Structures are given as C-alpha cells and as structure tokens.
C-alpha cells in the first residue's frame, strides 16, 4: 500500500526538477511524475493531441517545479504499474508526494487507500472512514481531484447502489481496473472478496 503519511503536506517547490515519463498501460497512456519525495502524479491521459502538454503544464504549476523527462527516476513506479496490470502486484510500495493535497481531500484519499485490493467501498463508506459521515459528495470531489490514480485506488470507490460512476469520464477504465482485481483475487487459492473500508 502506498504511504500517504510520510510526505510533506506543505506546498513548496521541489529541490530539483520532477521527472516524468509517459508509460503505456492497457487503459491508455499514463503520465507518471516523480519528485525527490515520491510519486507526485499518475494520470491517465486523454487521447487528444495536446493532452500530454496540458497535463505537464498543470503539474508544473501544481508542484511549483519544472518537469524533465526521466525514465530512471520513474522506473520503480512504472515497473510496479506493469506488475499491477499483469496481475502480479496487489499493493504499491512507493512513497507519495502529496504536498498540494490538504484538508478533507487528503483525509478522504487516505481512507480510500484502506480499501483492500479486489474490494470496493461506497462514497458513503469512505465519508464515514474519513470522519465525516454524510460527506459523500465531498468524497467524490476528493476522488476526482487525486493527482495519483491507480496507486491511490479511487477506482475502488463506487456509488451506494453499486454502480461504478464516471471515473473522470471514463467508466470503462474503472470497470477494467475492478475486473482485473476481481480476476486476480478469484484466481488466488482460498480467495474471498470482501467489502471495502
């Protein structure tokens, strides 16, 4: 499971440029950004031509640091991402750089990280786990605002009626991730699918 608690919570520039790469996944190109503190972004890019440039510009502003291509710095993350999609990895072991994520958004994302691999939790469940029962919409906003998809498993958060929701306008990506995890869990000896949070 990714560590959300050990990274800086104050917004300050990185000591050197953040490294980025665009990495292929079964659900599209992923922009991966790593700083000295950890994984700062994992965003699935839109298909349009300027998606990468728009995402890089937004992340440069978000991090307060320039971005430079860097396969060596991002390789530990992309290797784990490949293993996840191959069904060989259930929990990411990378520090997270969430310097610009504060307040309830951070608390909600920490609660999301507690949803086990192969399980789901509702927005209401996450709101309760985050200490704010009834804050379902705020949880939805927090999930939409995460700079780090997949590693922060917002895809495991579903509506109370069990429907999966939009996932940034791409419910097919969310369905792919949930189906992948369910297949891996079901293929495991002595499998049990449990509820989330």
C-alpha positions in Angstrom: 0.0 0.0 0.0 1.3 3.4 -0.8 2.4 5.6 2.1 0.4 8.8 2.3 1.5 9.8 5.7 5.2 10.4 5.5 5.3 13.0 2.8 5.3 16.8 3.2 2.0 18.4 3.4 3.2 22.0 2.8 3.3 23.5 -0.7 6.9 24.2 -1.5 9.0 23.9 -4.6 10.9 20.6 -5.2 14.6 20.8 -4.8 15.2 19.8 -8.4 13.0 19.2 -11.5 10.5 16.5 -11.2 11.0 13.6 -13.6 8.2 12.4 -15.9 7.6 9.7 -18.4 4.6 8.7 -20.4 4.0 5.0 -19.9 1.7 2.6 -21.9 -1.0 0.7 -19.9 -3.9 -1.4 -21.1 -6.2 1.5 -20.4 -4.2 4.2 -22.1 -1.1 6.3 -21.8 -0.2 7.2 -18.2 1.7 10.3 -17.3 4.0 9.4 -14.3 5.7 12.2 -12.4 8.3 11.5 -9.6 10.0 14.0 -7.3 12.6 13.6 -4.7 9.8 12.9 -2.2 7.9 10.2 -4.2 5.2 9.7 -6.8 3.6 13.1 -7.4 1.2 12.2 -10.3 -0.1 9.2 -12.2 -2.7 10.4 -14.6 -4.3 8.6 -17.5 -4.1 10.9 -20.4 -6.9 11.8 -22.7 -6.5 10.8 -26.4 -6.4 14.3 -27.9 -3.1 15.6 -29.2 -2.4 18.2 -26.6 -3.3 16.1 -23.6 0.3 15.5 -22.5 1.3 19.1 -22.8 -1.8 20.3 -20.9 -1.1 17.8 -18.2 2.6 18.7 -17.9 1.7 22.4 -17.7 -0.8 21.8 -15.0 1.5 19.6 -13.0 4.4 22.1 -13.3 2.1 24.7 -11.7 0.7 22.3 -9.1 4.2 21.1 -8.0 5.9 24.5 -8.3 8.7 22.7 -10.0 9.8 22.2 -13.6 9.4 18.8 -15.2 12.0 17.0 -17.1 12.0 13.6 -18.9 13.4 10.9 -16.5 12.9 7.2 -17.1 15.4 6.3 -14.4 13.5 8.2 -11.7 10.2 6.9 -12.8 11.2 3.3 -13.5 10.4 1.9 -10.0 6.9 3.2 -10.4 6.4 2.1 -14.0 7.8 -1.4 -13.1 5.2 -1.7 -10.3 2.5 -0.4 -12.7 3.4 -3.1 -15.2 3.3 -5.8 -12.5 -0.1 -4.5 -11.3 -1.6 -4.8 -14.8 0.0 -8.2 -15.2 -1.9 -9.3 -12.0 1.4 -9.8 -10.1 1.1 -6.9 -7.7 -1.7 -6.1 -5.3 -0.2 -3.2 -3.4 2.1 -0.5 -4.5 5.3 0.2 -2.5 6.1 3.8 -3.4 6.2 6.9 -1.3 3.7 9.6 -2.4 4.4 13.3 -2.8 1.1 14.9 -1.9 2.4 18.3 -1.0 -0.5 20.1 -2.5 -3.3 17.9 -1.2 -4.7 19.2 2.0 -7.7 19.1 4.3 -10.6 16.8 3.7 -9.3 15.8 0.2 -6.2 14.3 1.8 -8.2 12.6 4.6 -10.6 11.1 2.1 -7.8 9.8 -0.1 -6.1 8.3 3.0 -9.4 6.4 3.7 -9.6 5.3 0.0 -6.1 3.8 0.4 -7.5 1.5 3.1 -9.9 -0.2 0.6 -8.3 -3.6 0.0 -7.3 -4.9 -3.4 -10.2 -6.5 -5.1 -12.8 -4.9 -2.9 -14.9 -1.8 -3.2 -16.3 0.8 -0.8 -19.1 3.3 -1.4 -18.6 7.1 -1.3 -20.7 6.9 2.0 -18.3 4.3 3.4 -15.3 6.5 2.6 -17.0 9.5 4.2 -17.5 7.6 7.4 -13.9 6.3 7.4 -12.7 9.8 6.8 -14.6 11.0 9.9 -17.3 12.9 8.0 -20.5 10.8 7.7 -22.7 12.2 5.0 -19.9 13.9 3.1 -20.5 11.6 0.1 -20.2 14.4 -2.5 -17.1 15.7 -0.9 -15.6 12.2 -1.2 -16.5 12.2 -4.9 -14.8 15.5 -5.3 -11.7 14.2 -3.5 -11.6 11.2 -5.7 -11.9 13.4 -8.8 -9.1 15.6 -7.5 -6.5 13.0 -6.8 -3.3 13.6 -8.7 -2.4 9.9 -8.4 -4.8 7.4 -9.9 -4.5 3.6 -9.6 -1.9 3.8 -6.8 -4.4 5.8 -4.8 -7.2 3.4 -5.7 -10.1 5.8 -6.3 -11.3 3.2 -8.8 -12.4 1.1 -5.8 -15.0 3.7 -4.7 -18.5 3.1 -6.1 -21.9 4.6 -5.6 -24.1 3.3 -2.8 -26.3 1.4 -5.3 -23.2 -0.5 -6.6 -22.9 1.4 -9.9 -19.4 2.4 -10.7 -19.7 6.1 -11.6 -17.7 8.0 -14.1 -14.0 7.8 -13.2 -13.1 11.1 -14.9 -15.5 10.5 -17.8 -14.1 7.0 -18.5 -16.2 4.4 -16.7 -14.7 1.7 -19.0 -11.3 2.3 -17.3 -12.7 1.9 -13.9 -14.6 -1.2 -14.9 -11.3 -2.6 -16.4 -9.4 -2.0 -13.1 -12.2 -3.5 -10.9 -12.5 -6.5 -13.2 -8.7 -7.0 -13.2 -8.5 -7.0 -9.4 -11.5 -9.3 -9.1 -10.0 -11.8 -11.6 -6.7 -11.8 -9.7 -8.4 -12.3 -6.3 -10.7 -15.1 -7.7 -7.7 -16.9 -9.2 -5.9 -16.9 -5.8 -6.1 -20.0 -3.6 -8.7 -19.6 -0.8 -10.0 -16.3 -2.4 -12.5 -14.1 -0.6 -14.0 -10.9 -2.0 -14.7 -8.6 0.9 -16.4 -5.3 1.3 -14.2 -2.2 1.4 -13.5 0.3 4.1 
